[in-house]
Structures are given as C-alpha cells and as structure tokens.
C-alpha cells in the first residue's frame, strides 16, 4: 500500500508536469500573440481589408438596388400584361368592326342589284306563264302587237 509520502510525491510530480506544460503553452501563446500583432500591424493587410470591406459594402448596395428593381418590375408586370392584352383585344374588335362595315359597304350595291334582278326575273316568269296559258286568239293578238318578240 502506498503511503502518504508517496502520494504527496506523485502529486508534486504531477503538479510540476502541469506547470511545465503551462509554461510551454504560455510561450506558444506569446509567440502567437506577437505574430498576430505583427500581422494586425501590417499596413498593406489593413489597406487590403479596408478595400475588401468597401467592396462588400458596394456589393451589398448593388444587391439591394437589384432587389428593389426586381420588386418594382414584379409590381408592374401584371398591369402591363393586362394593358397589352386589352389593347390587343381593342385592336381586334376595331378590325372586325371595320371589316364588317367594309363588307356591308361593298355588298350593299350587289344586294340592291340582286333584288332588282330577282324582281325582273319574277316579272319575266309571270309573262312567260301568261304567254304559255294564252288561247290561240290571244296569241294572234299578241303577235300582232309584238311581232319582233315572237319565236319563228
């Protein structure tokens, strides 16, 4: 069984090992601190960091502008689409109306002419029917009145 003195010696050796290790870590930290201070004190590095910071600020501003423009475009998209379709619809309706009016204008004289020709044809048919149903005496009388209209 170990006695108290052996335990005390073991604790003292462990404490000395921890102290030595702390001294080593402290030396490494001091070296790192001097290197960090040297890097932080470098004017070129500071200027580079400031330029990068300015670029980041400019990029952030540009992204904000682009985002605002896209939002503006998004708000204006549907009204412009509706306006374009309404304009196209109005154009189509006006074109159809003009085409219909043009057709009516062009077809009107032909309609009147056809109506007149149909009336004449009906009149001629009624004369033909009357001539066909004439008695021989009426036929002679007709030929005397209209000698050039009879068939020979």
Phi, psi and omega in degrees: 000133181286146180265181186290327181292318178297320179294319179296317179297319180295320179293319180295319178296320179294320179293321178295320179296319178294319180297315178298318179296319177296322178296318179297315180296320179296321178293318178297318178297320178296318179296318179295318180299317179295322178293319178295317178297321179294318179292317181293330180277354181289120184292322180297317180296320179295319179296318177298315179297321179293320177296316178298321178296319178294319178297318179297320178296317179296317178297320178297318179295318179296316178298319178296318178297315180297317179299318179294319179295318178297320177297318178297316178297320180296320179291329182269352186296301186295318177300322180291323178295315179298317180299316179298316181292322178296318178297317178296320178296316178298317178300316180296316180296318178295319179296319179294318180297316179295319179297317178296317179295320178296318179297317179297320180295319181284323185281338184301310179299323179294322178297314179299317179296316178298318179299317180294318179294323178295319178297317178297316180298319178296319178296316180296319179297321179294324177293316178300315180299320181291319180295320182294325184268010180289147173279165181299326179291318179294327182293315179298316180299318179298318181291330176289321181285320183234075184290329183279353179264357182268148179277137181249000000 
